[in-house]
Amino acid sequence: MRHRLIVAATTLATLLAAAPAHADPRGTWNLGEQRAVRLAGVHDLPDASFHGERPADGDQLPSAFAAYAAAHGLLPIAVPAGRMPVAAFDRLLVAQLGAGDVAAAVQHEAWRAGLQPPADLGTEVVARFLGLRDNHPADQEGLELFPTDAITRAEAAHSFAIALRWQGGGADAARATFARFVLPAYTAAQRRLLRLAVSKIGMPYVWGGETDAAGTWFGGQAHGGYDCSGFVWRVFKLSGFSWGTQIHGRTAAAQAGEIRRGARVRLDAVAPADLLFFGPGRFWQKATERRIVHEGIALSRDWMIHSSDQGVYVSPLFDPWRARRFSWARRVL
């Protein structure tokens, strides 16, 4: 196996070509990752320029999955030929990484809590925890993909490059984290609001985004998707829920600053559907755009749903980084 990979890497190295001067940015945004997966003998394609903007097609994905499994001594899973939606690709790669049981457990817990989760919630949550998706810069948001879009060669290369970096440890990391994914009994109001929130799992992060489609809201969004405060705005305001009348500001800092200091909620007192604010700002400080830089919605005292670098997904509040950056929460329901 080692000899085969070395030979493949040597052969592939001679095929690598610099991107043309006017190359399609949809295919050239991650040239380093494209080279990495080719040199590893994974996601090898016959054309030297890779054409990352093209949807993966034919036997390209079955071959890539088989090569990844062989390189890591794993049993290969069945992968259909032809084009594949992003959500289906994520589901298969999570399974190939050995984390399919983790995704199933997350899915079941969301169902048990009455959240009516979309079919791919579990795999999308785990895929994003592992970093298998990516956020494109604000000036390239036209590159974002919906979960229903066909995965491109470049996006697949990113996912396989991340999988290679995990060096077989991704499933264990996901299993250790999501062993604590337990949701509480919700009130009818909490359940109604959080059902809408989880229905957006897998949507891309888009600066200024607050709807599922491109439009001119809040200065315009180039692609359907959400930024952090736009996701909250969509769930609470654009949904027509009466609770949204309490929220007036569009940015995280504005929403954080709409309540008096005495109404702020500390991390150990967070309840489902609370708004969670993060940044360098401390509990007693005034909310400013520099102090409050991110927000999400609490699923429980330990978990949140938000739109960040992996799009709309679920993250633990017990993560050390989030615990340090937590500023305060706001109760709306």
Backbone as numpy.savetxt, mean C-alpha at the origin, in Angstrom:
# Nx Ny Nz CAx CAy CAz Cx Cy Cz
22.11 -25.01 -9.05 21.29 -23.81 -9.05 22.15 -22.55 -9.05
23.17 -22.53 -8.17 24.05 -21.36 -8.11 24.72 -21.13 -9.46
25.19 -22.24 -10.11 25.83 -22.10 -11.41 24.85 -21.53 -12.43
23.60 -22.02 -12.38 22.60 -21.54 -13.34 22.36 -20.05 -13.18
22.25 -19.58 -11.92 22.00 -18.16 -11.69 23.18 -17.30 -12.11
24.40 -17.79 -11.87 25.59 -17.03 -12.26 25.65 -16.90 -13.78
25.38 -18.01 -14.48 25.38 -17.97 -15.94 24.30 -17.01 -16.44
23.10 -17.10 -15.81 22.01 -16.22 -16.23 22.37 -14.77 -16.00
22.96 -14.48 -14.85 23.34 -13.09 -14.54 24.37 -12.58 -15.52
25.35 -13.42 -15.85 26.38 -13.00 -16.79 25.80 -12.72 -18.16
24.90 -13.60 -18.60 24.28 -13.41 -19.90 23.41 -12.17 -19.92
22.62 -11.99 -18.86 21.71 -10.86 -18.82 22.45 -9.53 -18.76
23.60 -9.53 -18.10 24.36 -8.28 -17.97 24.73 -7.73 -19.33
24.95 -8.60 -20.29 25.33 -8.14 -21.63 24.13 -7.59 -22.39
22.92 -7.88 -21.91 21.73 -7.43 -22.60 21.24 -6.08 -22.14
21.71 -5.63 -20.98 21.20 -4.39 -20.41 21.58 -3.20 -21.27
20.60 -2.37 -21.54 20.85 -1.19 -22.37 20.34 0.04 -21.66
20.99 1.17 -21.89 20.54 2.42 -21.28 19.20 2.81 -21.88
18.37 3.49 -21.08 17.07 3.93 -21.57 17.24 4.97 -22.65
16.44 4.93 -23.71 16.51 5.95 -24.75 16.24 7.33 -24.17
16.71 8.37 -24.89 16.57 9.74 -24.39 15.12 10.10 -24.15
14.20 9.58 -24.96 12.80 9.92 -24.82 12.00 8.69 -24.39
12.56 7.89 -23.51 11.90 6.66 -23.07 10.63 6.99 -22.31
9.66 6.11 -22.42 8.39 6.26 -21.71 8.64 6.15 -20.21
8.32 7.20 -19.42 8.59 7.14 -17.98 7.84 6.01 -17.29
6.76 5.52 -17.90 6.05 4.40 -17.29 6.91 3.15 -17.24
7.93 3.12 -18.09 8.77 1.93 -18.12 10.16 2.13 -17.59
10.54 3.37 -17.25 11.93 3.64 -16.86 12.08 4.18 -15.45
11.00 4.24 -14.68 11.07 4.86 -13.35 11.87 4.03 -12.36
12.06 2.75 -12.62 12.80 1.90 -11.67 13.82 1.01 -12.39
14.66 1.62 -13.20 15.64 0.85 -13.98 16.54 0.02 -13.08
16.89 0.54 -11.91 17.75 -0.22 -11.01 17.11 -1.52 -10.57
15.81 -1.48 -10.26 15.11 -2.70 -9.86 14.95 -3.65 -11.04
14.73 -3.09 -12.23 14.63 -3.95 -13.40 15.94 -4.71 -13.62
17.06 -4.02 -13.46 18.36 -4.68 -13.61 18.56 -5.72 -12.52
18.15 -5.40 -11.30 18.36 -6.31 -10.18 17.64 -7.63 -10.38
16.38 -7.58 -10.83 15.65 -8.83 -10.99 16.15 -9.62 -12.20
16.65 -8.92 -13.21 17.20 -9.64 -14.35 18.51 -10.31 -13.98
19.34 -9.61 -13.24 20.62 -10.19 -12.83 20.43 -11.35 -11.87
19.32 -11.34 -11.15 19.02 -12.45 -10.24 18.38 -13.63 -10.96
18.14 -13.48 -12.26 17.51 -14.55 -13.02 16.01 -14.59 -12.88
15.42 -13.53 -12.32 13.97 -13.44 -12.13 13.43 -12.36 -13.06
12.26 -12.60 -13.61 11.61 -11.61 -14.48 12.51 -11.25 -15.66
13.11 -12.25 -16.27 13.95 -12.07 -17.45 13.05 -11.93 -18.67
13.32 -10.93 -19.48 12.51 -10.68 -20.66 13.39 -10.69 -21.90
12.85 -11.06 -23.06 13.68 -11.25 -24.25 14.21 -9.98 -24.88
13.56 -8.82 -24.62 14.01 -7.60 -25.28 14.94 -6.82 -24.36
16.06 -6.39 -24.89 17.12 -5.80 -24.06 16.67 -4.54 -23.34
15.72 -3.80 -23.90 15.30 -2.54 -23.27 14.19 -2.73 -22.24
13.76 -3.96 -22.02 12.83 -4.35 -20.97 11.40 -3.87 -21.22
11.22 -2.63 -21.70 9.89 -2.07 -21.95 9.00 -2.22 -20.72
9.42 -1.58 -19.65 8.70 -1.70 -18.38 7.29 -1.17 -18.40
6.97 -0.31 -19.38 5.62 0.25 -19.44 4.59 -0.75 -19.94
5.04 -1.83 -20.55 4.10 -2.79 -21.12 3.53 -3.71 -20.05
2.26 -4.09 -20.18 1.72 -5.08 -19.24 2.48 -6.39 -19.36
2.75 -7.03 -18.24 3.36 -8.36 -18.28 2.36 -9.30 -18.95
2.84 -10.10 -19.89 1.93 -10.88 -20.72 2.56 -12.24 -21.03
1.78 -13.08 -21.69 2.28 -14.39 -22.09 2.71 -15.21 -20.89
3.91 -15.82 -21.00 4.41 -16.64 -19.89 5.39 -15.87 -19.02
5.42 -14.55 -19.14 6.40 -13.75 -18.39 6.22 -13.90 -16.88
5.00 -13.78 -16.39 4.79 -13.90 -14.95 4.94 -15.33 -14.45
4.39 -16.34 -15.13 4.66 -17.71 -14.67 6.15 -18.02 -14.60
6.92 -17.54 -15.59 8.36 -17.78 -15.59 9.04 -17.06 -14.43
8.61 -15.83 -14.15 9.22 -15.06 -13.06 8.93 -15.71 -11.71
7.70 -16.12 -11.49 7.36 -16.79 -10.23 8.15 -18.08 -10.07
8.26 -18.85 -11.15 8.99 -20.11 -11.08 10.46 -19.88 -10.78
11.05 -18.84 -11.40 12.46 -18.53 -11.15 12.68 -18.08 -9.72
11.77 -17.27 -9.19 11.90 -16.83 -7.80 11.81 -18.02 -6.85
10.84 -18.90 -7.10 10.69 -20.08 -6.23 11.93 -20.96 -6.28
12.47 -21.18 -7.48 13.65 -22.02 -7.62 14.85 -21.42 -6.91
15.01 -20.11 -7.00 16.15 -19.45 -6.38 16.11 -19.51 -4.87
14.91 -19.67 -4.29 14.76 -19.69 -2.84 14.37 -21.07 -2.30
14.43 -22.08 -3.16 14.11 -23.43 -2.71 12.67 -23.60 -2.29
11.75 -22.88 -2.93 10.34 -22.94 -2.59 9.57 -23.78 -3.60
8.46 -24.32 -3.18 7.59 -25.00 -4.12 6.88 -23.94 -4.96
6.95 -24.04 -6.27 6.30 -23.03 -7.12 4.78 -23.14 -7.02
4.11 -22.01 -7.11 2.65 -22.01 -7.12 2.18 -21.91 -8.56
0.93 -22.25 -8.79 0.36 -22.18 -10.14 0.06 -20.72 -10.48
0.60 -20.26 -11.59 0.41 -18.88 -12.03 -0.11 -18.91 -13.46
-1.28 -18.33 -13.72 -1.81 -18.36 -15.09 -1.01 -17.46 -16.03
-0.98 -17.82 -17.29 -0.31 -17.00 -18.29 -1.21 -15.83 -18.67
-0.60 -14.85 -19.31 -1.36 -13.69 -19.78 -1.32 -12.53 -18.82
-2.07 -11.50 -19.15 -2.11 -10.30 -18.32 -2.83 -10.58 -17.00
-2.48 -9.80 -15.98 -2.99 -10.08 -14.65 -3.23 -8.76 -13.90
-4.40 -8.59 -13.27 -4.62 -7.38 -12.47 -3.64 -7.29 -11.31
-3.37 -6.07 -10.87 -2.45 -5.86 -9.75 -2.87 -6.67 -8.54
-4.16 -6.66 -8.20 -4.63 -7.36 -7.01 -4.38 -8.86 -7.12
-4.58 -9.43 -8.31 -4.32 -10.86 -8.49 -2.83 -11.16 -8.38
-2.00 -10.28 -8.94 -0.55 -10.44 -8.84 -0.11 -10.39 -7.37
-0.62 -9.41 -6.63 -0.27 -9.31 -5.21 -0.67 -10.58 -4.46
-1.85 -11.09 -4.75 -2.34 -12.29 -4.07 -1.40 -13.47 -4.32
-0.97 -13.63 -5.56 -0.08 -14.74 -5.89 1.31 -14.56 -5.28
1.83 -13.33 -5.29 3.17 -13.12 -4.75 3.17 -13.27 -3.23
2.13 -12.80 -2.57 2.03 -13.02 -1.12 2.01 -14.51 -0.82
1.28 -15.28 -1.63 1.25 -16.72 -1.43 2.62 -17.35 -1.70
3.29 -16.90 -2.77 4.61 -17.46 -3.08 5.62 -17.14 -1.99
5.47 -16.00 -1.33 6.37 -15.63 -0.24 6.06 -16.40 1.04
4.99 -17.18 1.03 4.64 -17.98 2.21 3.77 -17.27 3.21
3.15 -16.15 2.81 2.34 -15.37 3.73 0.85 -15.44 3.42
0.46 -16.43 2.62 -0.95 -16.56 2.29 -1.83 -16.79 3.50
-1.31 -17.53 4.49 -2.08 -17.78 5.70 -2.28 -16.50 6.51
-1.28 -15.62 6.48 -1.39 -14.34 7.18 -2.49 -13.50 6.54
-2.49 -13.44 5.22 -3.51 -12.68 4.50 -4.90 -13.24 4.80
-5.02 -14.56 4.84 -6.32 -15.18 5.12 -6.80 -14.84 6.52
-5.88 -14.80 7.48 -6.25 -14.46 8.86 -6.71 -13.01 8.97
-6.03 -12.10 8.27 -6.44 -10.69 8.25 -7.83 -10.56 7.63
-8.04 -11.25 6.52 -9.34 -11.22 5.85 -10.44 -11.71 6.78
-10.19 -12.82 7.47 -11.20 -13.39 8.35 -11.52 -12.46 9.51
-10.50 -11.83 10.09 -10.73 -10.94 11.22 -11.56 -9.73 10.81
-11.30 -9.18 9.64 -12.10 -8.06 9.15 -13.54 -8.49 8.91
-13.71 -9.69 8.40 -15.07 -10.23 8.20 -15.76 -10.47 9.54
-15.06 -11.05 10.49 -15.63 -11.33 11.81 -16.09 -10.05 12.50
-15.36 -8.95 12.28 -15.70 -7.67 12.90 -16.85 -6.96 12.18
-17.35 -7.56 11.11 -18.49 -6.99 10.41 -18.16 -5.89 9.43
-16.91 -5.85 8.95 -16.48 -4.77 8.06 -16.77 -5.03 6.59
-17.33 -6.19 6.26 -17.63 -6.54 4.87 -16.43 -6.26 3.97
-15.29 -6.87 4.26 -14.06 -6.54 3.52 -14.13 -6.96 2.07
-13.53 -6.18 1.17 -13.41 -6.62 -0.22 -12.61 -7.91 -0.28
-12.77 -8.66 -1.36 -12.19 -10.00 -1.45 -10.68 -10.03 -1.28
-9.99 -8.97 -1.69 -8.53 -8.97 -1.63 -7.98 -8.12 -0.49
-8.80 -7.80 0.50 -8.30 -6.97 1.60 -7.09 -7.60 2.27
-7.18 -8.88 2.63 -6.08 -9.53 3.35 -4.78 -9.51 2.58
-4.83 -9.88 1.30 -3.59 -9.92 0.52 -3.06 -8.52 0.23
-3.95 -7.54 0.03 -3.48 -6.18 -0.22 -2.84 -5.59 1.03
-3.39 -5.88 2.20 -2.80 -5.40 3.45 -1.41 -5.99 3.64
-1.28 -7.30 3.44 0.02 -7.95 3.64 1.01 -7.50 2.56
0.56 -7.39 1.32 1.45 -6.96 0.23 2.02 -5.58 0.52
1.21 -4.70 1.04 1.68 -3.35 1.33 2.53 -3.30 2.58
2.25 -4.15 3.54 3.14 -4.26 4.70 4.54 -4.68 4.25
4.61 -5.57 3.28 5.90 -6.06 2.77 6.56 -5.07 1.81
5.85 -4.02 1.41 6.43 -3.02 0.51 6.35 -3.38 -0.96
5.46 -4.29 -1.33 5.42 -4.78 -2.70 4.87 -3.76 -3.70
4.17 -2.76 -3.22 3.70 -1.68 -4.09 4.57 -0.45 -3.87
4.38 0.57 -4.70 5.24 1.74 -4.61 4.43 3.00 -4.88
4.89 4.12 -4.33 4.25 5.41 -4.58 5.10 6.22 -5.54
4.49 6.69 -6.61 5.21 7.50 -7.59 5.21 8.96 -7.16
6.25 9.73 -7.54 6.31 11.15 -7.17 5.09 11.91 -7.69
4.84 13.07 -7.08 3.65 13.86 -7.42 3.60 14.21 -8.90
4.77 14.43 -9.53 4.77 14.81 -10.95 4.68 13.60 -11.87
4.56 12.39 -11.30 4.44 11.18 -12.11 3.26 10.33 -11.66
2.23 10.96 -11.13 1.13 10.17 -10.57 0.27 9.50 -11.63
0.47 9.89 -12.89 -0.18 9.16 -13.96 0.32 7.73 -14.09
1.43 7.42 -13.41 1.98 6.06 -13.45 1.29 5.12 -12.47
0.49 5.67 -11.56 -0.15 4.82 -10.55 -1.09 3.82 -11.21
-1.26 2.68 -10.57 -2.16 1.65 -11.06 -3.26 1.38 -10.03
-4.46 1.15 -10.53 -5.55 0.68 -9.68 -5.37 -0.83 -9.44
-5.97 -1.37 -8.39 -5.88 -2.82 -8.18 -6.41 -3.64 -9.35
-7.31 -3.05 -10.14 -7.89 -3.76 -11.28 -7.09 -3.60 -12.57
-6.09 -2.71 -12.58 -5.26 -2.51 -13.78 -4.31 -3.69 -13.97
-3.95 -3.95 -15.21 -2.96 -5.00 -15.49 -1.60 -4.58 -14.95
-0.94 -5.48 -14.25 0.40 -5.19 -13.73 1.37 -5.02 -14.89
2.18 -3.99 -14.84 3.17 -3.77 -15.89 4.47 -4.49 -15.56
5.34 -4.58 -16.54 6.64 -5.21 -16.32 7.43 -4.46 -15.24
7.38 -3.12 -15.28 8.12 -2.32 -14.31 7.58 -2.51 -12.90
6.25 -2.51 -12.74 5.67 -2.70 -11.42 5.95 -4.10 -10.89
5.90 -5.09 -11.77 6.24 -6.46 -11.35 7.70 -6.54 -10.94
8.57 -5.83 -11.67 9.99 -5.82 -11.31 10.19 -5.23 -9.93
9.46 -4.16 -9.61 9.56 -3.57 -8.27 9.18 -4.60 -7.22
8.07 -5.30 -7.43 7.60 -6.27 -6.44 8.60 -7.40 -6.25
9.15 -7.92 -7.34 10.13 -9.00 -7.21 11.43 -8.50 -6.58
11.81 -7.26 -6.87 13.02 -6.71 -6.25 12.85 -6.62 -4.74
11.67 -6.18 -4.28 11.41 -6.13 -2.84 11.39 -7.53 -2.26
10.76 -8.47 -2.96 10.72 -9.85 -2.48 12.13 -10.41 -2.32
13.02 -10.10 -3.26 14.40 -10.56 -3.16 15.10 -9.96 -1.95
14.81 -8.70 -1.63 15.45 -8.05 -0.48 15.03 -8.68 0.84
13.83 -9.22 0.89 13.40 -9.88 2.11 14.18 -11.15 2.39
14.81 -11.72 1.37 15.65 -12.92 1.53 14.93 -14.04 2.27
13.67 -14.22 1.94 12.90 -15.30 2.53 12.30 -14.99 3.88
12.54 -13.79 4.43 12.05 -13.48 5.76 10.74 -12.70 5.81
10.17 -12.40 4.67 8.96 -11.58 4.64 7.78 -12.22 5.35
7.58 -13.51 5.13 6.43 -14.18 5.74 6.53 -14.16 7.26
7.72 -14.40 7.79 7.89 -14.39 9.25 7.62 -13.00 9.82
8.07 -11.96 9.14 7.83 -10.60 9.61 6.34 -10.28 9.60
5.65 -10.66 8.53 4.21 -10.42 8.45 3.47 -11.22 9.52
3.88 -12.45 9.71 3.21 -13.31 10.70 3.36 -12.75 12.11
4.55 -12.26 12.43 4.79 -11.72 13.77 3.96 -10.46 14.01
3.85 -9.61 12.99 3.10 -8.36 13.15 1.60 -8.61 13.19
1.08 -9.37 12.24 -0.37 -9.54 12.13 -0.93 -10.57 13.09
-0.09 -11.22 13.86 -0.59 -12.06 14.96 -1.38 -11.21 15.95
-1.11 -9.91 15.94 -1.79 -8.97 16.84 -2.96 -8.25 16.16
-3.33 -8.71 14.98 -4.44 -8.06 14.28 -5.76 -8.58 14.82
-6.26 -7.93 15.84 -7.53 -8.27 16.48 -8.37 -7.00 16.53
-9.58 -7.09 16.02 -10.46 -5.92 15.97 -11.54 -6.03 17.04
-11.99 -4.91 17.58 -12.98 -4.93 18.66 -14.40 -5.05 18.13
-15.35 -5.13 19.06 -16.77 -5.04 18.69 -17.07 -3.57 18.40
-17.65 -3.30 17.25 -17.92 -1.93 16.83 -19.37 -1.54 17.12
-19.58 -0.24 17.33 -20.93 0.28 17.35 -21.44 0.32 15.91
-22.74 0.51 15.75 -23.30 0.56 14.39 -22.68 1.70 13.59
-22.47 2.84 14.24 -21.89 3.99 13.54 -20.45 3.73 13.14
-19.66 3.17 14.06 -18.27 2.85 13.74 -18.19 1.85 12.59
-19.03 0.84 12.65 -19.01 -0.20 11.62 -19.37 0.39 10.26
-20.36 1.25 10.21 -20.78 1.85 8.94 -19.65 2.68 8.33
-19.00 3.47 9.15 -17.93 4.32 8.64 -16.71 3.50 8.23
-16.34 2.52 9.04 -15.14 1.74 8.74 -15.34 0.80 7.56
-16.57 0.41 7.29 -16.83 -0.38 6.08 -16.47 0.42 4.84
-16.83 1.69 4.84 -16.46 2.54 3.70 -14.94 2.68 3.63
-14.30 2.87 4.77 -12.84 3.04 4.78 -12.14 1.81 4.20
-12.51 0.62 4.64 -11.80 -0.58 4.17 -12.14 -0.90 2.71
-13.24 -0.36 2.20 -13.57 -0.60 0.78 -12.56 0.06 -0.14
-11.75 0.99 0.39 -10.75 1.70 -0.42 -9.36 1.06 -0.33
-9.22 -0.04 0.39 -7.93 -0.73 0.49 -7.37 -1.00 -0.91
-6.10 -0.67 -1.11 -5.45 -0.93 -2.39 -5.47 0.24 -3.35
-6.25 1.27 -3.06 -6.23 2.46 -3.92 -4.88 3.16 -3.76
-4.35 3.76 -4.83 -3.02 4.37 -4.75 -3.01 5.67 -3.97
-1.81 6.03 -3.48 -1.62 7.34 -2.87 -1.44 8.36 -3.98
-2.24 9.41 -3.94 -2.17 10.49 -4.94 -2.25 11.81 -4.19
-1.27 12.68 -4.38 -1.28 13.96 -3.70 -2.51 14.77 -4.10
-3.23 15.28 -3.11 -4.45 16.04 -3.37 -5.64 15.18 -3.70
-5.47 13.85 -3.69 -6.54 12.95 -4.10 -7.59 12.77 -3.02
-8.84 12.78 -3.45 -9.93 12.56 -2.51 -11.09 11.78 -3.13
-10.89 11.24 -4.34 -11.92 10.44 -4.99 -11.27 9.27 -5.73
-12.12 8.38 -6.22 -11.63 7.20 -6.95 -11.20 7.52 -8.37
-11.49 8.72 -8.85 -11.18 9.07 -10.24 -10.40 10.38 -10.31
-9.72 10.60 -11.42 -9.03 11.87 -11.63 -10.04 13.00 -11.68
-9.61 14.20 -11.27 -10.53 15.33 -11.28 -9.84 16.62 -10.90
-10.63 17.63 -10.61 -10.09 18.96 -10.34 -10.25 19.37 -8.88
-10.54 18.42 -7.99 -10.75 18.75 -6.59 -9.43 19.12 -5.92
-9.50 20.04 -4.98 -8.36 20.44 -4.15 -7.12 20.69 -5.01
-7.30 21.46 -6.07 -6.17 21.77 -6.93 -5.96 20.77 -8.04
-6.76 19.70 -8.07 -6.67 18.71 -9.13 -5.91 17.48 -8.74
-6.36 16.32 -9.21 -5.63 15.07 -9.00 -5.50 14.38 -10.34
-4.28 13.92 -10.63 -3.97 13.36 -11.94 -4.48 11.94 -12.11
-4.82 11.29 -11.02 -5.20 9.88 -11.06 -6.12 9.63 -9.88
-7.01 8.68 -10.02 -7.84 8.32 -8.88 -6.99 7.81 -7.72
-7.35 8.21 -6.51 -6.60 7.80 -5.33 -6.71 8.85 -4.25
-5.91 8.69 -3.21 -6.08 9.53 -2.02 -4.74 9.90 -1.40
-4.67 11.15 -0.91 -3.59 11.45 0.03 -4.16 11.22 1.43
-3.36 11.44 2.47 -3.80 11.02 3.80 -5.06 11.75 4.25
-5.07 13.07 4.12 -6.25 13.82 4.56 -7.39 13.70 3.56
-7.07 13.48 2.28 -8.11 13.26 1.28 -8.88 11.98 1.54
-8.18 10.96 2.04 -8.84 9.71 2.39 -9.84 9.95 3.53
-9.41 10.67 4.56 -10.30 11.00 5.67 -11.47 11.86 5.17
-11.18 12.82 4.32 -12.20 13.70 3.74 -13.24 12.88 2.99
-12.77 11.91 2.21 -13.69 11.05 1.45 -14.58 10.24 2.38
-14.00 9.65 3.41 -14.76 8.77 4.29 -15.77 9.56 5.13
-15.35 10.70 5.66 -16.21 11.45 6.57 -17.08 12.50 5.88
-16.57 13.17 4.86 -17.28 14.30 4.27 -18.03 13.95 2.99
-17.32 13.39 2.03 -17.94 13.14 0.73 -18.91 11.98 0.76
-18.88 11.20 1.83 -19.79 10.07 1.98 -21.20 10.52 2.32
-21.33 11.74 2.81 -22.64 12.23 3.22 -23.02 11.87 4.64
-22.10 11.23 5.39 -22.39 10.91 6.78 -22.55 12.21 7.57
-23.50 12.22 8.50 -23.75 13.43 9.28 -22.55 13.80 10.15
-21.73 12.82 10.52 -20.57 13.10 11.37 -19.58 14.03 10.66
-19.59 14.02 9.35 -18.64 14.83 8.61 -18.85 16.32 8.76
-20.03 16.73 9.23 -20.28 18.16 9.38 -19.38 18.79 10.44
-18.79 17.96 11.30 -17.88 18.48 12.33 -16.51 18.83 11.76
-16.19 18.29 10.58 -14.88 18.49 9.97 -14.99 19.57 8.90
-14.11 20.55 8.97 -14.17 21.68 8.04 -12.89 21.80 7.21
-11.73 21.59 7.82 -10.46 21.73 7.11 -10.17 20.54 6.23
-9.44 20.77 5.15 -9.12 19.69 4.21 -7.79 19.02 4.54
-6.85 19.74 5.16 -5.53 19.16 5.44 -5.51 18.51 6.82
-4.51 17.66 7.03 -4.36 17.01 8.33 -4.20 18.03 9.44
-3.37 19.04 9.21 -3.14 20.06 10.24 -4.41 20.83 10.55
-5.18 21.16 9.53 -6.42 21.89 9.75 -7.41 21.07 10.56
-7.53 19.78 10.24 -8.45 18.92 10.98 -7.98 18.70 12.41
-6.68 18.63 12.60 -6.14 18.45 13.94 -6.35 19.69 14.80
-6.36 20.86 14.17 -6.47 22.11 14.91 -7.88 22.58 15.16
-8.87 21.82 14.70 -10.26 22.26 14.85 -10.84 21.96 16.23
-10.12 21.23 17.05 -10.62 20.92 18.39 -9.75 21.61 19.43
-10.34 21.90 20.58 -9.57 22.52 21.66 -8.62 21.48 22.25
-7.58 21.96 22.89 -6.57 21.06 23.44 -7.17 20.06 24.43
-8.15 20.49 25.20 -8.75 19.60 26.19 -9.50 18.44 25.58
-9.83 18.52 24.29 -10.56 17.44 23.62 -9.64 16.47 22.90
-8.34 16.75 22.93 -7.40 15.85 22.26 -7.33 14.51 22.99
-7.13 13.45 22.22 -7.11 12.09 22.77 -5.70 11.53 22.67
-5.23 10.93 23.77 -3.91 10.31 23.77 -3.96 8.92 23.15
-2.79 8.41 22.79 -2.71 7.14 22.07 -3.34 6.00 22.86
-3.14 5.96 24.18 -3.68 4.85 24.96 -5.18 4.94 25.19
-5.82 6.01 24.68 -7.27 6.16 24.83 -7.98 6.18 23.48
-7.27 5.83 22.41 -7.84 5.85 21.06 -8.99 4.85 20.95
-10.04 5.25 20.23 -11.19 4.39 19.97 -11.39 4.26 18.47
-12.09 3.20 18.02 -12.34 3.03 16.59 -13.00 4.26 15.96
-12.56 4.60 14.77 -13.04 5.73 13.97 -12.50 7.07 14.42
-11.63 7.10 15.44 -10.95 8.35 15.79 -10.02 8.77 14.65
-9.84 10.08 14.48 -8.83 10.58 13.56 -7.50 10.61 14.29
-6.45 10.12 13.65 -5.13 10.02 14.26 -4.18 10.96 13.53
-3.44 11.77 14.27 -2.55 12.76 13.68 -1.10 12.47 14.07
-0.21 12.66 13.08 1.20 12.32 13.27 2.09 13.46 12.79
3.28 13.53 13.38 4.27 14.53 12.98 5.16 14.87 14.15
6.00 15.88 13.98 6.85 16.29 15.10 6.09 17.05 16.18
4.84 17.44 15.90 4.06 18.17 16.88 3.74 17.33 18.10
3.87 17.93 19.28 3.58 17.24 20.53 2.15 17.54 20.99
1.69 16.74 21.94 0.30 16.76 22.39 -0.16 18.15 22.79
0.70 18.93 23.39 0.32 20.24 23.94 0.54 21.39 22.96
1.12 21.10 21.80 1.47 22.17 20.88 0.33 22.53 19.93
0.44 23.70 19.34 -0.53 24.14 18.34 -0.35 23.34 17.05
-1.46 23.02 16.40 -1.40 22.29 15.13 -0.98 23.24 14.01
0.12 22.92 13.34 0.56 23.68 12.17 0.89 22.68 11.06
1.05 23.20 9.84 1.35 22.32 8.71 2.70 21.64 8.87
3.62 22.22 9.61 4.91 21.59 9.85 4.85 20.56 10.97
3.95 20.77 11.92 3.89 19.86 13.07 3.00 18.65 12.83
1.96 18.80 12.03 1.05 17.70 11.73 1.18 17.39 10.25
1.76 16.23 9.93 2.08 15.94 8.53 1.38 14.69 7.99
0.65 13.99 8.84 -0.01 12.76 8.37 -1.21 12.48 9.26
-2.19 11.75 8.69 -3.33 11.33 9.51 -3.91 10.04 8.98
-4.68 9.38 9.83 -5.36 8.15 9.47 -6.60 7.99 10.32
-7.22 6.83 10.20 -8.45 6.52 10.94 -8.20 5.27 11.77
-8.54 5.30 13.04 -8.30 4.15 13.91 -9.28 3.02 13.62
-8.74 1.81 13.48 -9.56 0.60 13.45 -9.73 0.04 14.85
-8.73 0.30 15.68 -8.72 -0.15 17.07 -7.65 0.66 17.79
-7.37 0.30 19.02 -6.30 0.99 19.74 -4.93 0.62 19.18
-4.84 -0.47 18.44 -3.56 -0.95 17.92 -3.39 -0.81 16.41
-4.46 -0.49 15.67 -4.40 -0.52 14.21 -5.08 0.70 13.61
-4.56 1.11 12.47 -5.13 2.24 11.74 -5.24 1.90 10.26
-6.13 2.59 9.57 -6.21 2.54 8.11 -5.91 3.95 7.61
-5.07 4.05 6.58 -4.63 5.35 6.11 -4.13 5.24 4.68
-3.87 6.38 4.06 -3.26 6.41 2.74 -1.86 6.99 2.89
-0.88 6.19 2.53 0.52 6.61 2.67 1.30 6.09 1.47
2.59 5.82 1.65 3.43 5.47 0.51 3.02 4.18 -0.19
2.27 3.32 0.48 1.79 2.08 -0.13 0.33 2.18 -0.57
-0.21 3.39 -0.62 -1.61 3.55 -0.95 -2.46 3.38 0.31
-3.73 3.02 0.13 -4.62 2.82 1.27 -4.37 1.42 1.83
-3.96 1.37 3.08 -3.66 0.08 3.71 -3.77 0.19 5.22
-3.45 -0.88 5.90 -3.58 -0.98 7.36 -2.20 -1.07 7.98
-1.99 -0.33 9.06 -0.69 -0.31 9.74 -0.88 -0.41 11.25
0.12 -0.97 11.94 0.03 -1.07 13.40 0.40 0.23 14.09
-0.35 0.59 15.10 -0.01 1.77 15.89 1.09 1.47 16.90
1.34 0.18 17.13 2.42 -0.18 18.07 3.79 -0.19 17.40
3.83 0.09 16.10 5.11 0.25 15.43 5.88 1.40 16.10
7.15 1.21 16.44 7.89 2.25 17.18 7.90 3.61 16.48
8.03 3.62 15.15 8.07 4.90 14.44 6.75 5.64 14.62
5.62 4.96 14.45 4.33 5.63 14.57 4.07 6.05 16.01
4.48 5.23 16.96 4.29 5.60 18.36 5.05 6.88 18.69
6.26 7.02 18.15 7.05 8.22 18.41 6.47 9.44 17.71
5.89 9.25 16.55 5.40 10.37 15.75 3.93 10.71 16.01
3.29 9.95 16.88 1.88 10.22 17.18 1.76 11.54 17.93
0.88 12.40 17.47 0.68 13.71 18.12 -0.55 13.68 19.02
-1.71 13.44 18.44 -2.93 13.25 19.22 -4.02 12.71 18.29
-5.15 12.36 18.90 -6.30 11.87 18.14 -7.48 12.81 18.36
-8.45 12.66 17.47 -9.67 13.47 17.54 -10.87 12.55 17.44
-11.79 12.67 18.40 -13.00 11.84 18.37 -14.09 12.57 17.60
-14.63 11.89 16.60 -15.68 12.47 15.77 -17.02 11.79 16.03
-17.02 10.48 16.19 -18.27 9.76 16.45 -18.63 9.82 17.93
